Amino acid sequence: MMESFGADLIEQLRRNLGDAFQAVSGENLDWGALLVQVLGQLLVSVIYLGVFLGVYLILIAAIRLGLGERRTKTLLYIQMRSGLRYLAGLGALVVILAQFGVSPEVLKAMARAGFMVLGFYVVWVVFRRLIKEGTSRYRMDPSIRQLVENLFAVIAATLAVVTVLAQFGFDVVSIIAGLGIVGIAVGFAAQSTLSNFIAGITLLIERPFRIGDWVTINGQEGKVVKIALRTTWLRTRDNIFTMIPNDSVASTDIINYSAEGVTRLNIPVGIAYKESAKAAREVLMPVLLAHPEVLQGAGMEPRVLLKSLGDSSVNLEVKVWITPDNLDVRPRIMADILEQMKEALDAAGIEIPFPHLQLFIDDAKGLKPVLEPFYRLRG
């Protein structure tokens, strides 16, 4: 029963396909001839594909032999290999489509569009290399290079799409006009994105910070790892990435710890009122001078200053300088210095006070029965 059902289903599908083909072409469908034709076209396509693949492999082998093994690892060789692979694929695609009856006009348009896309890619590679060499030669900020590359990539991609569509008979003027109208509509719908984009350009031009700087933005402290056109990326000390919209970055206070190079650390220390600030300074200075991360150049000597007289302590402030490279481990340096200072003060017998409460009770007659035993013990 199942075999009969399957045979009936296959026969029904064959009859429906035959009726559909006859309705379109006006001829009866010859399944045998159609199968032979399809298999022949597939066989010829496989042969052409093999020919293009063989030519590609021969060219690559010749280039590798001419350049040598060491130069085959360079970026130029990789780009050249990608270009040859693209040409081989384009040629195979055009030839294979010709076997299936695609019109010569469409094939010519595809070939022209393919070569134009390759041309845009070559221009992009050359322009990107020029940008890299220019920024390195003139020591420009990497964020400026990133901005120029992103803008040129958007422009090149737009021109490539319009040029390719023009090869297939599309009206380029109408496309550009339509893009302008769509751009206006998108501009109204994405005002926040455009605002972030403009703010990103402003940040890259004014450069309040650069990639690698330690900053505080919107209360977030971290290292700048990327300045994109829409967001600024920070990596916190806990290795957590934070993306802040450029509109918020441009409209808030920015604290840059790396802008001026060396940075000073201010570490508070309290001692008891009975202790001498001078004696505490004499104990702490050897600790600061012996620390490997503390700078000791002219104008950057470590200092111990009397900052204020608190409610229960004499408040000192230790001032030391560190290099920009040590900003990544600033909390560790501060904790290390603070620990060594505590040990030095303890060893010298200098008291570090802590908050405590002293209670005085006057005329508390209700507590007299409770306190009398203690009075007798003292007497």
C-alpha angles and dihedrals in degrees: 000000000000091000090052091049092051093049091050091050093051091047091050092051092049092050092048093049090048092051091048093049091047091050091054101039101026091230135102115261115246104199095190095052091044092052092049091049094049093047091048092051091047091050092050090047091053090050092051090046090052091048093053091045091051092049090049093050092048092051092048091049091050092049092048090050092049097046099040130231096283096054093049088076094060125105092244092059092047091052092046091051091050090051093051091047090051092050092048091050092047093050092047091049093051094047094046093049089051089060090059095054102262110164119257091239092059091046092051091048091050092049093049092046091049093052091047091052088051089050092053089049092052091048090050092051092049094045092048091052091049090051091051093049092045095050091046094048096048094035093237121175114271089232090063090053090049092051094050092046093050093048093047091047091055092047093046093048092050093049091046093053093047092047093049092049090050090059090061094053101265117148104251094195091054091047092052091046090049091049089052092053091045089048091055091049092047090048091058092043095046104039091139092054092048090048090053090046093053091044089052091054090048091052092049091050099043093036102202085172138008137215107286096028122127109232144163114226124171089348091306115122118200149116117282107241101164139012106200127180092257107024142023116227122217129185113209126212088261089060091251118144118224124191114203121189111248091231089062092044093053093048100047137069114276122204112197114193094181102048097094099035112235118053131208123226120210112203118184120220127179129204131184121268091245091060126086119245089210092054091048090051091052090052096046101043096069089053092053095044092051096050111107096216096050115098119227104184127130110299091008101077115142114255140191112208134181103243106176147331108252132196094269106003145046103243116219126183124211114209120195134161128227133187123256090250090063094056088092090063099032095125090050092051092048092049091047093051092045092051093049091048091051091051091048093050091047091050091051092049094242110150121233104205126222129197114274136166125230116196124205119191119198125191093353095161093164090064094051096097089051096046099042094083089056091050091054091049091053091047 
